[in-house]
Amino acid sequence: MVKFFHDHPLNKQNRFNMLLLDHGEHFIQDRRVSFSPLSVQQDLELQQAQSFNRSNCITGKLKICSRSIVFEPQDSFSPIIKFPFDNIKKNHQIQPIEINDDNESKNENGMNHNDLGFDNNNGNNNDDDNSNNNRSSNIFAFRFECEKIIEIKAYNKIGPYKSRDGDKRFLFILHRGDLRQILDTIQTLRNIHYNISTSNTSSSSSSSSSSSSSSSSSSSSSSSSELLETIISNNLPPSVPFNITDLKDYHEQLYNLTNNSNRNSSRNSSRNSNNDGSIDAVFCRQIQPLLATPGYAMVTNKRFYLRPAVIDNAPPNSITTSSGSSSGSSVCYELQSIRRIFSKRHLLQQTGLELMMCNSDNNNSSNNNNNNINEYVSVLFVFDTQEIRDRVVSLITSKCKHHLETDTLQTLTEAWSSGKLSNFDYLLQLNYHSGRSINDLTRYPVFPHILNEYALDNNSVTPPDLNDVNNYRDLTKPIGALNAKRLAYFKERFRAMPRPPSIDNSINKKYNNQRNINLNSTSDKHNTNNNGSSSGSSSGSNDILPPSGNLQDDTLAHVDPPFMYGTHYSTPGYVLYYLVRTAPEHMLCLQNGKFDTPDRLFLSVSRSYQSCLQNPTDVKELIPEFFAGNGNFLVNHQRLELGQSQTGKWIDHVELPTWCKTPKDFINFNRKALESNYVSQNLHHWIDLIFGYNQRGANAEQSDNVFYHLTYESEVDIAVRRLRNQYTIQNSDQSSRGSTGNDNTNDYTNGNSGSDINSSSSNSSSSSRIEHWMDRRDRAALETQICEFGQCPSQLFTTPHIQKKKIL
């Protein structure tokens, strides 16, 4: 049985998790504190008399994050409180307060504040003997005002976040640590957040602003982002010495995963071994839906170890232990249990690694040709570079070669065609081979709608006849083309969309001529792509796009290719639409602390399918949960308050067809339909649309199967190359002007006015800065496209897929 991520709920003992933070927000550190909201009177008394009674304080942990402060109370029934930096007055400086403790002698348990673990020194060095003598009666704290707070998990119940408006004052009393250092960290993070937010707002709202102000805004955002990365990197070194006490067997041989050639790179600077002979574990992240948990990986001759990092509040139990076991502070996976290894693309880079492992009960299985991939569990990791990922793959493969399944796509297709592999298993294999994973919502496995008989007005308790072809969806067409009337609308819109010009049209020729004029005083050495080949020619292979504003008639050069469907058949939102009842915290994370509007939730199987047929913005397919498992995602086991529909009905369980008695019956019938003769004889058509030769190009257009261009992996690669070339040219223009005395540069160009951009050192620095700046803005936009709007699977077949042999 497939082990889905929502079958393993988040650890309830740790109420705080990274899903409570904004997308892209980082956890920095936490401290134990006492917390109290302040009335206006209490705040005045505190500032005037500098005294406060701690008896009403709440003990808990203060989480310092890159966009907010979060307080997690020790009392599990009290809500977690989030203080977004946007709601803390921008000009309000958070100041430390030294206060007298009115309740210093004893608390209700008969303990003073030193007994409670307070460290009055707080890292402040003071040589005044009198002040040292008085410290026993003083404690160190800080206060701030917040216009809006967010309350989460009140009464330890998962539900929509609650906002509390109005100026409020809050006091935090630090138990241990350097108060000044903590406040400096908070203020630095606030400044970074304001600079980035201001830059993003100005760049999106003032497209007509001058180039100098745009450069200044970009420079501020870039330097702020670099500072944030520095803070994070200080907590996450590229490698750490592996703790040999984590080994299950001291006779295990540790393998080096680093390389001396990486010494000068930013994160990958690491050593082969330490002075004490120990070997470093390399940084990686375990990818789970909407989560990337940092840790450090090590490979031995028997096991793959993963040690959770301290940052992101990731204790060992936040690392997935499916088919793994705890070993000291690490989680380890037996190499003998690994059956498949997939090198994966994660967002824009080939740095992912997915391990498919058999359950612990089947570790001794010697069957190397078990194609029932649904019986395995998987873990997905992302490394800093493809080089490190490939080295890990090579090591694991060399140690697992005797029990790895090495079936090629051709072998799998032949096994399916001859009836040795079920339709479900074959589809799951295709999903994994095309880069999809149940651990990544941006590339979640996609399955087809099979039945079209879900009508609620049919009160028959008899399920549809699987021998009647009229009860099946047409698998030769994409979901968006099943309704002829809606398809006509899509095709008309597609025909009306402007087409981008060809690469050798007059606009590009004019741009290339202007570019050559601008660069006539410099060499084309700096205009190279990643392969080192010249990108300065105007040949048809040039992927350069003209920067906005350089030409009067460059508008069409930025026109996106036309598409039929502006939405996609698989997105994180669609996956969680189906799974909201079993993964509510993921949905709240994706929806900014709210469930979707009640009438937009997954209410009914029939209504959901009708929406896929009629709604012009809904072309979603299904997920594997509809064909495997126990159907728990259809039941509101957690008694979530999902709201009330417009008809006044409270949303609870998913409404099933009348011919189903239980969710399990529904899943079993769907699986039976998937394995039916009709589907077996027609499934190859759907495979052609999703994984095969009708996925893109002229065949896709003829099949009414054209999606937005950035949902295709190859188009994303082209966009990255074009942006890289574009900023190379912009950098050249900036440097050329600088050499003539026009100092109009910013931090993503060569900042030395008049420098020799033909020198190798200047060229290298300039190129790295261009890549660095592009990562900050444009790569973030591309990653947002991937994360929110869906991706097509990698194309596996370029010729028509064979039909499954008919089984008599």
VOPAFI-553661 format. One record per residue (C-alpha): x, y, z. Coordinates in steps of 0.1 Angstrom, whole numbers, padded with zeros to 4 digits, always signed. Layout:
<pts>
XYZ;...
</pts>
This chain:
<pts>
+0000+0000+0000;+0012+0035-0008;+0025+0054+0022;+0010+0089+0017;+0025+0119+0036;-0009+0126+0053;-0010+0091+0068;+0017+0103+0092;+0003+0134+0110;+0027+0161+0123;+0041+0156+0158;+0014+0170+0181;+0038+0174+0210;+0056+0202+0191;+0027+0226+0183;+0050+0250+0165;+0062+0238+0131;+0074+0255+0099;+0039+0254+0084;+0029+0282+0107;+0053+0306+0089;+0049+0324+0056;+0062+0308+0025;+0099+0315+0023;+0101+0326+0059;+0130+0312+0079;+0133+0302+0116;+0164+0318+0131;+0165+0309+0168;+0144+0305+0199;+0146+0314+0236;+0127+0306+0267;+0108+0336+0280;+0079+0347+0302;+0053+0366+0283;+0025+0390+0292;+0002+0414+0274;+0001+0448+0289;-0028+0471+0296;-0023+0508+0291;-0020+0513+0329;+0004+0484+0333;+0026+0498+0305;+0027+0533+0321;+0036+0518+0355;+0063+0497+0339;+0079+0526+0321;+0076+0550+0351;+0083+0528+0381;+0102+0500+0361;+0084+0474+0382;+0063+0445+0373;+0046+0415+0389;+0055+0383+0371;+0028+0362+0387;+0005+0365+0357;+0031+0358+0331;+0029+0329+0307;+0060+0307+0302;+0069+0295+0268;+0094+0298+0239;+0100+0329+0217;+0106+0319+0181;+0126+0346+0162;+0119+0343+0125;+0128+0363+0094;+0094+0380+0091;+0078+0376+0125;+0082+0368+0162;+0062+0338+0174;+0054+0329+0210;+0046+0293+0218;+0032+0290+0253;+0040+0260+0274;+0003+0256+0281;-0010+0236+0252;-0045+0252+0255;-0033+0287+0251;-0029+0299+0215;+0004+0303+0197;+0008+0341+0190;+0024+0354+0159;+0037+0390+0157;+0043+0399+0120;+0070+0425+0115;+0046+0443+0092;+0023+0449+0122;+0050+0461+0145;+0053+0499+0140;+0081+0505+0116;+0097+0534+0135;+0092+0516+0168;+0126+0506+0182;+0124+0476+0205;+0143+0486+0236;+0155+0465+0265;+0140+0472+0299;+0155+0465+0333;+0127+0461+0357;+0122+0454+0394;+0104+0421+0401;+0076+0428+0425;+0072+0391+0429;+0109+0384+0432;+0107+0367+0466;+0085+0337+0458;+0060+0327+0432;+0030+0306+0438;+0051+0274+0439;+0075+0289+0465;+0103+0295+0440;+0121+0327+0432;+0131+0337+0397;+0165+0322+0400;+0149+0288+0408;+0129+0292+0376;+0160+0293+0355;+0165+0331+0350;+0200+0342+0342;+0202+0378+0353;+0236+0383+0337;+0221+0382+0302;+0255+0384+0287;+0259+0421+0298;+0294+0428+0312;+0292+0454+0339;+0322+0461+0362;+0301+0481+0387;+0301+0461+0419;+0270+0478+0431;+0250+0469+0400;+0263+0433+0404;+0249+0433+0439;+0216+0446+0428;+0211+0421+0400;+0194+0396+0422;+0163+0418+0423;+0163+0430+0386;+0153+0411+0355;+0159+0420+0319;+0130+0422+0294;+0118+0440+0263;+0084+0454+0252;+0069+0465+0219;+0036+0476+0204;+0019+0455+0177;-0011+0467+0157;-0023+0432+0149;-0015+0397+0163;-0024+0363+0149;-0036+0335+0172;-0031+0299+0161;-0042+0266+0176;-0062+0279+0205;-0073+0251+0228;-0048+0229+0208;-0073+0227+0179;-0064+0231+0142;-0084+0257+0125;-0083+0291+0108;-0060+0316+0123;-0076+0345+0142;-0064+0381+0139;-0068+0405+0168;-0067+0442+0158;-0059+0473+0178;-0027+0487+0193;-0015+0463+0220;+0016+0462+0241;+0035+0431+0250;+0063+0423+0275;+0088+0395+0271;+0111+0385+0300;+0142+0366+0289;+0151+0336+0310;+0186+0331+0297;+0209+0346+0270;+0223+0379+0259;+0193+0403+0256;+0212+0429+0236;+0223+0403+0211;+0187+0390+0207;+0173+0425+0202;+0200+0433+0177;+0191+0401+0158;+0154+0410+0158;+0161+0446+0147;+0183+0434+0119;+0157+0410+0107;+0131+0437+0108;+0153+0461+0087;+0159+0433+0062;+0122+0425+0059;+0113+0462+0055;+0139+0467+0028;+0129+0437+0008;+0092+0444+0011;+0097+0481+0001;+0118+0471-0028;+0093+0445-0040;+0064+0469-0036;+0082+0498-0055;+0094+0475-0083;+0059+0462-0089;+0040+0495-0086;+0064+0519-0104;+0073+0503-0137;+0077+0538-0151;+0103+0549-0125;+0138+0560-0136;+0165+0534-0141;+0186+0550-0113;+0158+0546-0087;+0152+0511-0100;+0189+0503-0096;+0189+0517-0060;+0158+0497-0051;+0173+0465-0066;+0206+0472-0048;+0189+0476-0014;+0169+0444-0019;+0199+0425-0030;+0221+0435-0001;+0193+0429+0024;+0188+0394+0009;+0225+0387+0011;+0225+0397+0047;+0196+0374+0055;+0214+0345+0038;+0245+0353+0058;+0225+0351+0091;+0209+0318+0079;+0242+0303+0067;+0258+0311+0101;+0233+0287+0116;+0237+0262+0087;+0273+0255+0078;+0279+0236+0046;+0292+0206+0065;+0296+0194+0101;+0318+0166+0116;+0297+0134+0117;+0291+0122+0152;+0304+0086+0152;+0283+0079+0183;+0253+0080+0159;+0267+0049+0141;+0247+0017+0147;+0278-0003+0141;+0312+0011+0149;+0327-0010+0122;+0309+0009+0095;+0330+0027+0069;+0323+0064+0064;+0326+0079+0029;+0337+0113+0021;+0309+0133+0003;+0329+0165-0002;+0356+0176-0026;+0386+0198-0023;+0376+0216-0055;+0347+0230-0036;+0368+0248-0011;+0362+0283-0025;+0324+0280-0032;+0300+0297-0009;+0281+0269+0008;+0301+0240-0005;+0334+0251+0011;+0341+0220+0031;+0370+0198+0039;+0376+0161+0032;+0384+0154+0068;+0391+0173+0100;+0423+0176+0120;+0410+0149+0144;+0404+0125+0115;+0366+0128+0115;+0347+0131+0082;+0321+0158+0075;+0284+0152+0068;+0271+0174+0041;+0242+0198+0042;+0209+0188+0026;+0172+0193+0031;+0146+0166+0035;+0116+0176+0013;+0082+0170+0026;+0050+0187+0014;+0055+0225+0019;+0084+0218+0042;+0122+0216+0037;+0138+0203+0069;+0175+0210+0070;+0200+0183+0081;+0233+0167+0074;+0238+0135+0054;+0264+0108+0057;+0268+0075+0037;+0285+0045+0051;+0289+0010+0037;+0257-0001+0054;+0235+0029+0060;+0224+0064+0049;+0224+0088+0079;+0206+0120+0083;+0212+0143+0113;+0186+0171+0117;+0200+0206+0119;+0192+0227+0150;+0178+0256+0129;+0142+0256+0119;+0134+0241+0152;+0138+0207+0137;+0142+0181+0164;+0149+0145+0153;+0112+0136+0152;+0105+0162+0126;+0126+0141+0101;+0106+0114+0084;+0115+0080+0099;+0094+0059+0075;+0115+0028+0068;+0142+0044+0089;+0152+0041+0125;+0167+0065+0151;+0203+0062+0159;+0216+0087+0185;+0207+0121+0172;+0203+0109+0136;+0179+0089+0115;+0194+0061+0095;+0181+0041+0065;+0194+0006+0057;+0210+0005+0023;+0198-0031+0019;+0162-0018+0020;+0167+0006-0009;+0151-0007-0041;+0151+0023-0064;+0171+0055-0066;+0157+0085-0085;+0178+0116-0093;+0152+0145-0093;+0149+0181-0103;+0139+0203-0075;+0125+0237-0085;+0151+0250-0110;+0180+0226-0102;+0190+0190-0106;+0199+0185-0070;+0172+0161-0057;+0175+0125-0046;+0146+0102-0038;+0151+0068-0022;+0124+0041-0026;+0126+0015+0002;+0107-0016+0010;+0090-0018+0044;+0111-0031+0072;+0092-0064+0071;+0104-0069+0036;+0140-0059+0040;+0152-0095+0034;+0133-0098+0002;+0155-0110-0027;+0130-0101-0054;+0148-0076-0076;+0120-0073-0101;+0092-0062-0078;+0075-0035-0099;+0048-0029-0072;+0063+0005-0064;+0032+0013-0043;+0045-0012-0016;+0075+0010-0010;+0080+0041+0011;+0101+0070-0001;+0122+0099+0012;+0133+0129-0008;+0164+0149-0002;+0178+0180-0019;+0216+0188-0018;+0234+0221-0024;+0248+0211-0057;+0243+0185-0084;+0279+0174-0079;+0273+0164-0043;+0240+0148-0052;+0256+0127-0079;+0284+0116-0055;+0257+0104-0030;+0239+0086-0058;+0271+0069-0070;+0280+0057-0035;+0246+0043-0027;+0243+0027-0060;+0276+0009-0057;+0266-0005-0023;+0230-0014-0034;+0237-0028-0069;+0228-0064-0059;+0193-0056-0048;+0184-0024-0068;+0156-0027-0093;+0171-0016-0126;+0140-0018-0149;+0141+0007-0177;+0111+0025-0190;+0110+0001-0219;+0110-0029-0196;+0082-0014-0175;+0062-0006-0206;+0066-0042-0219;+0056-0056-0185;+0025-0034-0184;+0016-0042-0220;+0018-0080-0213;-0004-0077-0182;+0024-0083-0157;+0021-0048-0143;-0013-0032-0132;-0025+0001-0146;-0021+0017-0112;+0015+0005-0107;+0024+0015-0142;+0010+0050-0137;+0028+0054-0104;+0061+0043-0121;+0056+0068-0149;+0050+0096-0123;+0082+0088-0105;+0103+0084-0137;+0090+0118-0148;+0102+0135-0117;+0070+0135-0096;+0068+0124-0059;+0043+0121-0031;+0069+0141-0010;+0066+0172-0032;+0033+0190-0037;+0046+0209-0067;+0052+0176-0085;+0026+0154-0069;+0016+0122-0089;-0012+0128-0113;-0039+0102-0121;-0068+0104-0146;-0105+0108-0140;-0119+0074-0150;-0157+0074-0143;-0182+0100-0155;-0212+0086-0136;-0213+0104-0102;-0247+0122-0106;-0264+0128-0073;-0298+0128-0089;-0292+0092-0097;-0303+0076-0064;-0295+0041-0076;-0276+0020-0051;-0263-0001-0079;-0228+0010-0090;-0221+0018-0127;-0217-0011-0151;-0180-0013-0158;-0188-0031-0191;-0207-0001-0204;-0182+0023-0222;-0207+0052-0216;-0198+0052-0179;-0162+0061-0186;-0144+0094-0193;-0130+0098-0228;-0092+0091-0222;-0083+0104-0257;-0089+0139-0246;-0075+0161-0219;-0099+0170-0191;-0103+0205-0205;-0116+0192-0239;-0143+0169-0225;-0169+0196-0227;-0173+0207-0263;-0189+0241-0255;-0161+0250-0230;-0134+0237-0254;-0148+0261-0281;-0142+0290-0257;-0106+0278-0250;-0098+0274-0286;-0112+0308-0295;-0092+0325-0268;-0061+0306-0280;-0065+0318-0316;-0070+0354-0304;-0038+0355-0283;-0008+0374-0298;+0021+0352-0309;+0057+0361-0299;+0080+0369-0329;+0104+0344-0342;+0140+0347-0330;+0153+0363-0363;+0126+0389-0368;+0133+0426-0373;+0129+0435-0336;+0156+0410-0326;+0178+0421-0355;+0174+0457-0344;+0181+0448-0308;+0212+0429-0318;+0225+0459-0338;+0219+0482-0309;+0236+0458-0286;+0267+0456-0308;+0268+0494-0309;+0266+0496-0271;+0294+0471-0267;+0317+0481-0296;+0344+0492-0271;+0345+0459-0253;+0352+0423-0261;+0325+0397-0263;+0344+0376-0238;+0320+0384-0210;+0290+0374-0232;+0293+0337-0226;+0268+0311-0215;+0274+0283-0190;+0292+0262-0216;+0317+0290-0223;+0304+0295-0258;+0298+0329-0272;+0263+0342-0269;+0271+0374-0287;+0261+0364-0322;+0227+0371-0337;+0222+0336-0350;+0190+0316-0345;+0205+0298-0315;+0207+0330-0295;+0183+0329-0265;+0187+0366-0256;+0157+0387-0249;+0159+0425-0252;+0157+0442-0218;+0125+0462-0213;+0128+0498-0224;+0158+0495-0247;+0137+0495-0278;+0106+0514-0287;+0090+0484-0304;+0101+0456-0281;+0066+0449-0267;+0060+0419-0288;+0094+0404-0279;+0080+0399-0243;+0047+0383-0254;+0042+0348-0239;+0033+0320-0262;-0005+0313-0264;-0021+0287-0243;-0055+0270-0241;-0056+0265-0203;-0044+0292-0179;-0047+0268-0150;-0032+0233-0147;-0043+0198-0140;-0020+0194-0110;-0010+0221-0085;-0003+0222-0048;-0036+0239-0043;-0055+0211-0062;-0037+0184-0042;-0047+0200-0009;-0082+0206-0022;-0086+0169-0021;-0066+0164+0011;-0078+0192+0033;-0094+0168+0058;-0062+0149+0064;-0037+0177+0059;-0054+0208+0073;-0022+0225+0085;-0008+0223+0049;-0040+0239+0036;-0039+0267+0062;-0002+0273+0053;-0011+0276+0016;-0042+0297+0022;-0026+0322+0046;-0042+0308+0077;-0076+0302+0063;-0095+0273+0047;-0110+0281+0013;-0145+0295+0010;-0169+0267+0021;-0185+0264-0013;-0151+0260-0029;-0140+0231-0007;-0141+0195-0018;-0178+0189-0008;-0189+0162-0032;-0174+0138-0056;-0201+0145-0082;-0199+0183-0079;-0162+0182-0081;-0163+0163-0113;-0189+0186-0128;-0167+0216-0120;-0139+0199-0139;-0163+0196-0169;-0178+0231-0168;-0157+0256-0149;-0133+0274-0173;-0107+0277-0145;-0109+0240-0134;-0091+0213-0153;-0077+0193-0125;-0071+0156-0127;-0071+0131-0097;-0044+0120-0073;-0034+0084-0064;-0054+0085-0032;-0086+0079-0052;-0073+0045-0062;-0053+0033-0031;-0056+0034+0006;-0086+0035+0029;-0102+0067+0018;-0095+0086+0050;-0091+0118+0030;-0129+0117+0024;-0138+0118+0061;-0135+0146+0086;-0120+0126+0113;-0105+0157+0130;-0138+0174+0132;-0125+0205+0115;-0147+0235+0113;-0148+0239+0076;-0176+0265+0075;-0211+0267+0062;-0222+0266+0026;-0246+0291+0010;-0274+0266+0014;-0268+0267+0052;-0253+0232+0054;-0222+0227+0076;-0193+0211+0057;-0182+0178+0071;-0174+0145+0052;-0172+0144+0014;-0205+0134-0001;-0200+0101-0020;-0221+0087-0049;-0253+0070-0036;-0240+0036-0048;-0211+0037-0022;-0216+0027+0014;-0182+0037+0027;-0152+0056+0015;-0133+0023+0013;-0160+0010-0011;-0155+0041-0032;-0117+0037-0034;-0121-0001-0042;-0146+0006-0070;-0124+0033-0085;-0094+0009-0085;-0116-0017-0102;-0126+0008-0129;-0089+0018-0134;-0080-0019-0140;-0110-0025-0163;-0107-0037-0199;-0119-0004-0213;-0093+0016-0194;-0066-0009-0202;-0073-0005-0239;-0074+0033-0238;-0050+0043-0211;-0022+0048-0236;-0040+0078-0251;-0040+0096-0217;-0003+0087-0212;+0004+0103-0246;-0012+0135-0233;+0005+0137-0199;+0038+0119-0203;+0041+0114-0241;+0043+0128-0276;+0011+0148-0273;+0023+0167-0243;+0039+0196-0262;+0045+0212-0296;+0023+0208-0327;+0009+0175-0314;-0003+0191-0282;-0020+0218-0302;-0038+0193-0324;-0048+0174-0292;-0061+0206-0275;-0035+0201-0248;-0016+0234-0246;-0009+0249-0212;+0009+0280-0200;+0045+0278-0213;+0062+0280-0179;+0045+0248-0168;+0068+0229-0192;+0102+0220-0178;+0121+0229-0210;+0105+0263-0211;+0116+0270-0176;+0152+0262-0186;+0149+0285-0216;+0136+0313-0193;+0165+0309-0170;+0190+0310-0199;+0173+0341-0213;+0174+0359-0180;+0210+0350-0175;+0219+0364-0210;+0197+0395-0205;+0215+0405-0173;+0249+0397-0189;+0240+0423-0215;+0227+0448-0189;+0259+0443-0169;+0279+0450-0201;+0260+0482-0207;+0265+0493-0171;+0302+0485-0173;+0306+0502-0206;+0290+0534-0193;+0312+0531-0162;+0344+0530-0182;+0334+0563-0199;+0329+0580-0165;+0292+0575-0161;+0290+0560-0126;+0255+0544-0128;+0261+0510-0114;+0245+0489-0087;+0255+0459-0067;+0246+0433-0093;+0269+0448-0119;+0306+0453-0118;+0307+0481-0092;+0342+0494-0100;+0338+0523-0124;+0363+0522-0152;+0374+0486-0144;+0386+0464-0171;+0357+0441-0178;+0379+0421-0202;+0400+0408-0174;+0392+0373-0162;+0389+0383-0126;+0365+0411-0133;+0345+0389-0157;+0342+0362-0130;+0331+0386-0103;+0307+0403-0127;+0292+0370-0138;+0287+0357-0103;+0270+0389-0092;+0246+0387-0122;+0237+0351-0112;+0234+0362-0076;+0210+0390-0084;+0190+0369-0108;+0185+0344-0080;+0171+0371-0058;+0143+0383-0081;+0137+0364-0113;+0145+0329-0100;+0121+0336-0071;+0094+0345-0097;+0101+0313-0116;+0100+0292-0084;+0067+0309-0074;+0053+0299-0108;+0064+0263-0102;+0051+0262-0066;+0017+0278-0072;+0007+0271-0108;+0018+0236-0115;+0043+0217-0137;+0039+0192-0164;+0058+0159-0159;+0090+0154-0178;+0083+0141-0212;+0090+0104-0213;+0079+0093-0248;+0083+0111-0281;+0064+0085-0302;+0029+0071-0296;+0026+0049-0266;+0018+0012-0273;-0016-0002-0264;-0020-0028-0237;-0026-0062-0251;-0062-0073-0247;-0066-0098-0219;-0094-0124-0227;
</pts>
